Amino acid sequence: MGDILQILDFLGVAVFAVTGALVASRLRLDFLAFVFFAVFTGVGGGTLRDLVLGAPVFWVEDQTYLLVCLAIGAALWLGAGLVERIDKPVRWADAMGVAAYSVMGAAKTLSLAHPPLVAVLMGVATATFGGIIRDTIAGQPSALLKPEIYLTAAFAGAGGYVALSVAGVPDWPAAAAGVALALVLRGGAIVKGWCLPPYRPPDETRPDDPA
């Protein structure tokens, strides 16, 4: 379990740091702002997870995570233009972060002997909070408020991992399945615009309904 946690933790931190630095590049900010966005986006979700669970905050115990964020911020200060040539780079990096961190948050919660439902909710919180911080500071609409699948992907990744883990599936296959499920759902939303049916008040008249 320790290897899985560490790999997913570093992956989640790294790709969320990329999204933060890319947002800073689009806002034409300075070098310190690049680093700020990379760090707070990268460690935000994991920080919330550890504080809620009463666990030692991961980047306080191991400053390697901060160094990864600093390095990514500096690298994108120099090369954000190259990354931006990729189609929808922020959204794809964010998708990878959601996939990795939804499973990571759930796995760490289970490893601390918390119930499965708590593990699923903490997986979702871990996967989404860094992006919320990034969008709030940048003054951009949060991905949570968009109709396309986002939270659902985090729930699917965390829930899939927890269900398989509780069923006795070994950690590596369970983690891989959870990450793949979340990434497929979020990727489908990015490429195909997948979304769930929105809420409609009972008395709302649809545009194509007769008056």
Summary of the structure (lengths in Angstrom):
residues: 211
radius of gyration: 17.8
end to end distance: 59.5
largest distance: 63.2
contacts: 744
relative contact order: 0.14
helix: 75%
strand: 1%
